[in-house]
């Protein structure tokens, strides 16, 4: 069954490279839930996520001829496009704080608080962070990037990335413990 889906996907991609609108629509519908879940990590609401996705899918379809299945999966390629588009979106809407920390005082969140909080509530709190802090926290804590990679992607220093992560953790700790 999985092999059949993979063959179908390769066929759809091949049709997309010729500009076939039906194939593009089919690929969009098939990949939308996956892409939306990524876009929602970086946006405050579904409208922002939809804006990110519309730009991401335009980029995907414009560059579909450069996709090489031997170098990676379509999911990985689309994920990278969506993340880059989300970061561009955030950069356009906010300015990154230039404060830096030489040594980050990393506030921890007690396990007892996390155990009482569901994932949806945590994601809602993350979305309330300022855009730049939200982006750094998501890239670090959810996507698993290091500060050097985050700094390169966002055009900031590693220290600024560390500062945003520290601010995110501090803010989340306060919100989760009820100390707004």
N, C-alpha and C positions, 0 to 999 in steps of 0.2 A: 504494500500500500504506500509506504513512504517513498519507495523507488518510483512509483507511478506519479506521485505528487512532484518529485524532483524533475522527472521527465517533462511533466506538464509545465513546470516553472521555466525550464530551459526553452521550451517551445514558445511560451508567452514572451520571454525575453527576446528571443530571435525575432518574433513578430513586432515587438516594440522597436527594435533597431531599424525597421523599415518604415516607422512612423504610423503603424496600424493603430488607429484610435481605439478600436474595440479591445485590442490586446493591452493598450495602456490602461484603459478603464478596468479591465480584468485584473491586471497587476496591482493597480491602485486599491481595488476592493480587497484583494487577497492580502496585501501588505499593510493596509490601513490600521488594523488593530495593533499590530506590532509597533508600527511607527508612532501611533498616537500614544501608546504607553510610554515611549521614550520622550516624546514632546511634552507630555504632561509633567514629567519630572522637572522640566526646566521652565515651565510657565505657571502663571498664577491661576489661569482659568482655561476652559475649553476653547474660547475664542482666540486667545493667544496661541494655544497649541495648534489650532486649525490654521492660523496664519503661518506658523512655523512649517507645518506640513505642506501647505500649498506651495511655498517656496522650495521646500526640500524635494517634493515630487517633480516640480518643474526642472530643478537641477538634475534629478535622477534621469528624467526622460531626455534632457538635452545631452547628457553624457553617457547614455546607456550603451552606446557603441564601444565605449572604453572599458566596460565591465568585462572582467576575465574570471570565469568560474574557477580556473586553475589557481588563482591567487587568493581566493576566499569566497565565502558564500554571499549571496545577495543580501541576506539578513545583516551580515557584518558591514557590507558596503552601505546599505541603507541606514544602518545605525549611525555610522560615521557621518553621513550626509545630514541626518536629522540633528545630531549633536552639534555639528558645525553651524548649521542654520540657526539652531536655538541660541548658540553663543553669539552669533552675529546679531540676532534679535535683541538679546540682552545688552550687548554693547551699544546698539543704537538707542536703546531706551534709558540707559543709565551710564553714569560715569563711575569708574572704579576708584575707590578710596586709595590714596597713595600711602596710607600709614603702613608701617612695617613693624614687625616684631623680630628682634634678634633671638629672643628666647621665648617661645610660646608657653604661656601658663595655660595648660590644657585642662579646662574644667571637665570633670567626669560627671556622667549622669548615673545616679545609683540604679542598680538592677531592679530594686523594688519598685521604682517609679516606672521603668520601662515595662516591667511585667504587667502593670496595671493599665498600660496604654496600648491601644490597638494600632496596627500599621496605618490605617486610614487617618487616624487622628494625628499621628506623627507626620504623615505626608502633608496634611493641612497646615500644621505648624511650620514645616519646612517652606511651604509656599508663601508664608507670611514674612519670610526673611527678605531684607532688601535684595533687589535683583542680583547684584554682584556677589553678595555673600551667599545667596541661594545657589548661584552657578558654581562657585568654588566648592561649597558643601556637597552639592550633588555630584560633581566630578570626582571629588575625593572619596566621599563616604559611600556613594551608590555605584559609581562607575569604576572606582578603584584606581584612578590616576594619582600619580605622585605630584608634589608641588612643582617640580621642575617642568613636567608636562603641562600642568595647568597654567603655569606662568607663560609658557610658550604659546599655548592656545589662546590665551586671553590678552596677551601683550602686556603683562604686568610682571613685577619681580616675584621671586619665590617668597620673599618676606611679606609682600602684600597678600599673596595667596595664603600664607600661614596666618596672617592677621584675620583675613576673612573667615577662615576655618575656625579660628579661636572665637571670633565674635558669634559665629553661627552656633557653636557648641554652648557658649555662655547664654545666649538668648534662648536656645532650646531648653537648656537646663532650667532656666528661670520659669519658662512657660510650663514645662512638664511638672515642676514642683509647686506650681501655683503662685510663684513670686513674680507676678507681672510687674 
